[in-house]
C-alpha cells in the first residue's frame, strides 16, 4: 500500500512548514499541505476570544475549548476523507495533547497508510525562530518543544536544529512508498 498521509508533529516554530514545502518539491506526486494553522485560520475570529474556542495566553500557553474540539474533530475527519478519496496529504500538526492528540488522528486515519514524523527542535532554537518570525506569541515555541512529543510514537524523527528543512524532507521522502 502506498503512503497516503504524512503527519508531521512538532512544536511551534520547529520547522514543520519548511519541511512540508520541501516535501512538496521532492516527492514525485502532488501532495496537499494542511495544518493546524489552516484550521485556526478557517475559524471565525470570535473563536480566538472565547473560552470554547482557542486562546493564546501572553506566556505562549495555548488552551482549547469544546467548540474548538468539535470543529477540530470534523476537520480531522475531513482530512481523512480527502485521503480516502485519493488525495495525498501532508499534515502539519501540533499535538498539544501528546499521545491523546495522536490517538484522535489514528482513529480518523484508520485503514490508511500513514507515515508519522516527529519534528524536534531545541526549545531555545525554536524560541529564536519565533522571535524572528514576528507572527507568534512569544513563549509558544519553548513551551511546546518537548510537550507535543510526550507519549507519541513515530516512524521517523528529524531534528531541525541539526539539519536543514531539505535534508529532513529527504529523510522523510525515503520512507514514502
C-alpha positions, 0 to 999 in steps of 0.5 A: 500500500502506498503512503497516503498521509504524512503527519508531521508533529512538532512544536511551534516554530520547529520547522514543520512548514519548511519541511512540508514545502520541501516535501512538496518539491521532492516527492514525485506526486502532488501532495496537499499541505494542511495544518493546524494553522489552516484550521485556526485560520478557517475559524471565525475570529470570535473563536480566538476570544472565547473560552470554547474556542482557542486562546493564546495566553501572553506566556505562549500557553495555548488552551482549547475549548469544546467548540474548538474540539468539535470543529477540530474533530470534523476537520480531522475527519475531513482530512481523512476523507480527502485521503480516502478519496485519493488525495495525498496529504501532508499534515502539519500538526501540533499535538498539544495533547501528546499521545491523546492528540495522536490517538484522535488522528489514528482513529480518523486515519484508520485503514490508511497508510500513514507515515508519522514524523516527529519534528524536534527542535531545541526549545531555545532554537525554536524560541529564536525562530519565533522571535524572528518570525514576528507572527507568534506569541512569544513563549509558544515555541519553548513551551511546546518543544518537548510537550507535543512529543510526550507519549507519541510514537513515530516512524521517523524523527528529524531534528531541525536544529541539526539539519536543514528543512531539505535534508529532513524532507529527504529523510522523510521522502525515503520512507514514502512508498 
